[in-house]
Amino acid sequence: MILNTIDFHKNFLGFIDSNEFLPEDFDQFNSSFRLRQLFLNLSNNILKDTYTFNKFEQKKLARYPLKNAFKYKIDSLLPISYIKTFKLSSSFNFCKNSTLIINAYKNRKSTFISSSQKMLKIAKLINLCYVNNQLQLMLDKDLLFHEFVFQKIKKLHKDKKVQDLGDSISIKGKDIDSLKIYTSWKNIEVKKPNIKNELENAIKSIKNENYTQVYLVYPKANDFKRHIPVFVDELKHKPYVIKAIPYSLRSIIR
């Protein structure tokens, strides 16, 4: 079941037990299958130190509710499992906290232990997703989109210095103008784009940080397929470029 509640649906994507919080249809993401595939892929970038869904798993598990997908992932990582997606290790290190978490999950008891790097990945995943005796995971959609764009840009510009500044992405290189990118997951109306907050940040970057190019990047949608140049009166005496850019996520479903 997909819920369209205001509070969660506006800022977060994910699931709480059988309830799914997925974005509205956009571009070629026009079914529950593709929207689940989208979430499984994007969550990899945020939680890659805990787990990842490979391409095969994304396509296979997107047919089922997200709750089932994460249960499959947890079960595949349990010490005793018939689902093996990795090579068995010949060494074993006992971890008390990991054991407590795994046993609580298997016995359907609620528990939480502050995560540490020494915990097993399976324990970290359970600690993250198994809350109040039910599977759930909610992630900020702006963060999901930001991390997707950042990873893509890093691969595309290996010869340049690409930095994640938290609220933005910076690209610098020899003999090129520095570029700053602000990302946001929102629906852009071409005739009246809602870009006020991002535009204010762009103006500050040009006036105070010596950037001459700033891109405002949003998910590509059915009505937002081309760059939109943005002109600002207070910058008319400065050399600058500001554009609203549609960024495709279609590589996820290829």
Backbone torsions as a table, in degrees:
resi	resn	phi	psi	omega
1	MET	NA	132.6	179.9
2	ILE	-105.5	124.1	-178.5
3	LEU	-98.3	143.3	177.3
4	ASN	-115.9	52.5	179.1
5	THR	-81.1	152.1	-173.1
6	ILE	-70.0	-50.1	-171.5
7	ASP	-59.9	-55.2	-176.9
8	PHE	-76.3	-44.3	-172.0
9	HIS	-65.4	-24.1	-177.6
10	LYS	-72.5	-38.4	-171.8
11	ASN	-120.7	-15.2	-173.2
12	PHE	-129.1	152.9	173.0
13	LEU	-124.8	149.4	177.3
14	GLY	146.1	-143.9	-176.8
15	PHE	-155.1	152.1	169.9
16	ILE	-129.7	105.5	-174.3
17	ASP	57.2	-120.2	-177.5
18	SER	-89.5	-3.9	-178.9
19	ASN	-90.8	126.5	-177.7
20	GLU	-108.9	138.9	177.9
21	PHE	-117.2	93.8	-175.9
22	LEU	-117.1	156.2	179.5
23	PRO	-67.7	160.1	172.4
24	GLU	-66.2	155.4	179.7
25	ASP	-53.3	137.6	174.5
26	PHE	-154.2	152.3	-180.0
27	ASP	47.0	-124.9	179.5
28	GLN	-97.6	10.4	176.0
29	PHE	-94.2	81.2	-168.9
30	ASN	-122.7	26.2	177.7
31	SER	-154.3	160.3	177.2
32	SER	-59.8	-36.8	179.6
33	PHE	-58.8	-50.7	-177.1
34	ARG	-71.8	-32.4	178.2
35	LEU	-70.0	-36.1	175.0
36	ARG	-68.2	-41.1	177.7
37	GLN	-59.4	-40.5	177.6
38	LEU	-58.9	-48.2	-178.1
39	PHE	-64.9	-44.1	-179.5
40	LEU	-60.2	-39.2	179.4
41	ASN	-70.0	-48.7	-176.4
42	LEU	-65.5	-34.9	-179.4
43	SER	-65.1	-24.7	178.0
44	ASN	-56.7	-42.7	-176.3
45	ASN	-65.6	-32.0	-177.6
46	ILE	-82.6	-36.8	-170.1
47	LEU	-118.4	28.7	-174.0
48	LYS	-63.1	-22.8	177.4
49	ASP	-77.4	-11.8	-179.6
50	THR	-105.2	-44.2	-178.9
51	TYR	-164.4	165.4	168.2
52	THR	-145.4	147.3	169.9
53	PHE	-99.8	119.9	178.2
54	ASN	-74.5	172.9	-175.5
55	LYS	-58.6	-41.2	180.0
56	PHE	-62.6	-45.9	-179.8
57	GLU	-63.8	-39.7	180.0
58	GLN	-58.8	-46.1	-178.5
59	LYS	-71.3	-37.5	-178.9
60	LYS	-71.6	-48.1	-172.6
61	LEU	-80.0	-17.6	178.8
62	ALA	-66.9	-12.2	177.0
63	ARG	-74.1	-15.0	-174.1
64	TYR	-119.0	162.8	176.6
65	PRO	-55.3	149.8	-178.5
66	LEU	-57.6	-35.4	177.8
67	LYS	-55.3	-44.2	-179.6
68	ASN	-66.9	-37.1	-179.9
69	ALA	-62.5	-43.6	-179.2
70	PHE	-74.1	-30.5	174.4
71	LYS	-65.2	-41.1	176.9
72	TYR	-60.2	-45.3	-178.0
73	LYS	-63.4	-43.6	178.8
74	ILE	-63.4	-47.1	-178.6
75	ASP	-61.6	-34.9	-179.0
76	SER	-69.8	-21.0	-178.5
77	LEU	-98.3	-9.1	-179.6
78	LEU	-63.0	147.0	-178.3
79	PRO	-55.3	-36.3	177.7
80	ILE	-112.2	98.6	-177.2
81	SER	-147.6	142.6	175.6
82	TYR	-86.3	-6.4	177.8
83	ILE	-97.7	105.7	-178.4
84	LYS	-116.1	116.0	179.5
85	THR	-115.4	13.4	-177.4
86	PHE	-150.0	166.1	178.4
87	LYS	-80.2	138.1	178.4
88	LEU	-69.8	137.9	179.3
89	SER	-83.9	141.9	179.3
90	SER	-82.8	-12.5	-179.9
91	SER	-109.2	158.1	-179.8
92	PHE	-142.8	128.9	176.6
93	ASN	-119.2	121.4	-178.5
94	PHE	-73.0	134.3	177.7
95	CYS	-129.7	112.9	-176.5
96	LYS	-60.1	-49.7	-178.0
97	ASN	-61.1	-41.6	178.5
98	SER	-62.0	-42.0	-179.8
99	THR	-63.7	-42.0	178.7
100	LEU	-61.4	-43.1	-178.5
101	ILE	-67.3	-46.1	-179.0
102	ILE	-62.8	-44.3	179.9
103	ASN	-65.0	-38.8	178.0
104	ALA	-62.3	-41.1	179.1
105	TYR	-65.3	-45.3	-177.7
106	LYS	-66.1	-30.6	179.7
107	ASN	-95.6	8.0	178.8
108	ARG	56.0	45.7	175.5
109	LYS	-114.8	146.4	-178.9
110	SER	-82.9	133.0	175.9
111	THR	-154.4	153.8	174.6
112	PHE	-145.2	128.7	176.8
113	ILE	-126.7	131.4	-179.6
114	SER	-53.0	125.6	-173.5
115	SER	-68.3	148.3	175.2
116	SER	-141.2	161.2	-178.6
117	GLN	-64.8	-22.5	-176.0
118	LYS	-80.1	-14.7	-179.2
119	MET	-69.1	149.8	175.9
120	LEU	-65.0	151.1	-179.2
121	LYS	-59.5	-39.7	179.6
122	ILE	-61.0	-39.2	179.6
123	ALA	-68.5	-39.6	178.0
124	LYS	-62.5	-41.4	-179.7
125	LEU	-65.4	-44.7	177.6
126	ILE	-62.9	-44.1	-179.7
127	ASN	-59.3	-32.8	-177.9
128	LEU	-80.2	-39.3	-169.3
129	CYS	-104.4	-20.5	-175.7
130	TYR	-102.1	99.4	-174.1
131	VAL	-127.9	132.5	179.3
132	ASN	53.5	42.8	177.3
133	ASN	63.4	26.6	174.8
134	GLN	-149.4	153.4	178.0
135	LEU	-79.7	133.7	177.7
136	GLN	-161.7	149.2	176.5
137	LEU	-158.2	119.0	178.1
138	MET	-121.8	128.0	-177.8
139	LEU	-126.4	141.7	179.4
140	ASP	-62.9	123.4	-173.5
141	LYS	-71.6	-29.0	175.5
142	ASP	-65.5	-39.1	177.7
143	LEU	-66.0	-41.5	178.3
144	LEU	-59.6	-45.7	-178.7
145	PHE	-69.4	-42.9	179.6
146	HIS	-57.3	-46.7	-177.3
147	GLU	-68.3	-35.3	176.9
148	PHE	-61.8	-48.4	-179.4
149	VAL	-63.6	-43.4	-178.7
150	PHE	-60.4	-46.6	-179.6
151	GLN	-63.4	-39.7	178.6
152	LYS	-64.5	-44.1	-178.9
153	ILE	-65.4	-39.2	178.4
154	LYS	-60.0	-40.8	179.4
155	LYS	-70.2	-35.0	-176.5
156	LEU	-75.9	-32.1	-174.9
157	HIS	-118.4	59.8	-178.8
158	LYS	-67.6	-21.3	-178.6
159	ASP	-89.8	3.6	-178.5
160	LYS	-122.7	166.8	177.9
161	LYS	-90.1	108.9	-179.2
162	VAL	-109.7	121.0	-177.5
163	GLN	-120.9	137.9	172.0
164	ASP	-91.1	111.4	-177.4
165	LEU	-94.7	9.1	-179.8
166	GLY	90.3	-68.3	179.4
167	ASP	-89.5	-6.2	-175.7
168	SER	-161.4	176.4	178.4
169	ILE	-125.8	134.9	-178.9
170	SER	-114.1	135.5	176.1
171	ILE	-122.9	120.5	179.4
172	LYS	-132.2	148.0	179.7
173	GLY	-161.9	170.0	-179.4
174	LYS	-69.8	131.6	175.7
175	ASP	61.9	27.4	174.3
176	ILE	-132.9	153.8	176.0
177	ASP	-72.8	136.9	178.8
178	SER	-64.5	143.9	-178.0
179	LEU	-125.5	133.7	174.3
180	LYS	-116.2	140.9	-177.4
181	ILE	-124.4	127.1	172.2
182	TYR	-107.9	131.1	-178.7
183	THR	-111.9	149.2	174.9
184	SER	-159.6	137.3	177.6
185	TRP	-93.8	98.1	176.1
186	LYS	-150.9	158.6	177.2
187	ASN	-82.1	124.0	-178.0
188	ILE	-99.9	123.6	172.9
189	GLU	-91.5	118.2	-172.6
190	VAL	-58.7	-40.9	-176.7
191	LYS	-74.3	-26.2	179.7
192	LYS	-146.5	73.2	-175.3
193	PRO	-68.5	135.0	178.8
194	ASN	-90.5	81.8	-174.3
195	ILE	-126.0	21.2	-173.2
196	LYS	-56.0	-51.1	-176.9
197	ASN	-63.5	-45.3	-179.9
198	GLU	-66.2	-36.3	179.5
199	LEU	-65.9	-39.0	177.0
200	GLU	-61.2	-40.3	177.0
201	ASN	-65.6	-38.8	179.2
202	ALA	-62.7	-44.1	179.7
203	ILE	-61.4	-43.5	178.3
204	LYS	-62.5	-39.4	-179.8
205	SER	-64.7	-38.7	-180.0
206	ILE	-73.6	-40.2	-176.9
207	LYS	-77.5	-36.9	-170.8
208	ASN	-111.3	-15.9	-174.4
209	GLU	-121.2	7.1	175.1
210	ASN	64.1	27.5	170.3
211	TYR	-84.9	140.6	176.0
212	THR	-106.7	-13.7	178.5
213	GLN	-127.9	129.8	175.6
214	VAL	-136.5	126.5	177.8
215	TYR	-109.3	136.0	175.5
216	LEU	-105.3	110.8	-168.2
217	VAL	-108.0	130.8	-178.6
218	TYR	-135.7	159.3	177.6
219	PRO	-60.5	136.2	175.5
220	LYS	-64.7	137.5	-177.7
221	ALA	-135.7	175.8	-176.8
222	ASN	-58.3	-37.9	-178.1
223	ASP	-102.7	6.9	-178.3
224	PHE	-134.7	88.7	-173.6
225	LYS	-121.8	-9.4	-177.4
226	ARG	-128.1	156.1	177.4
227	HIS	-60.9	144.4	174.9
228	ILE	-117.8	109.9	176.8
229	PRO	-68.9	141.3	-177.9
230	VAL	-120.3	129.4	-179.1
231	PHE	-116.2	136.7	-175.3
232	VAL	-126.4	126.0	-177.3
233	ASP	-59.0	-41.9	-174.9
234	GLU	-71.3	-7.3	177.9
235	LEU	-110.0	10.4	-172.2
236	LYS	-63.6	-19.4	178.8
237	HIS	-98.8	9.6	178.4
238	LYS	-117.6	147.0	172.1
239	PRO	-76.9	123.3	-177.6
240	TYR	-158.7	160.6	172.4
241	VAL	-137.8	123.6	172.6
242	ILE	-125.8	128.7	179.8
243	LYS	-136.7	143.5	167.9
244	ALA	-91.1	122.8	-170.9
245	ILE	-115.1	126.9	172.0
246	PRO	-81.0	126.2	-176.7
247	TYR	-114.0	122.6	-175.0
248	SER	-80.2	139.6	173.2
249	LEU	-108.6	13.7	-173.3
250	ARG	-64.4	-23.0	179.8
251	SER	-58.6	-23.1	-179.6
252	ILE	-65.4	-34.3	-174.2
253	ILE	-103.2	7.7	177.9
254	ARG	-80.8	NA	NA
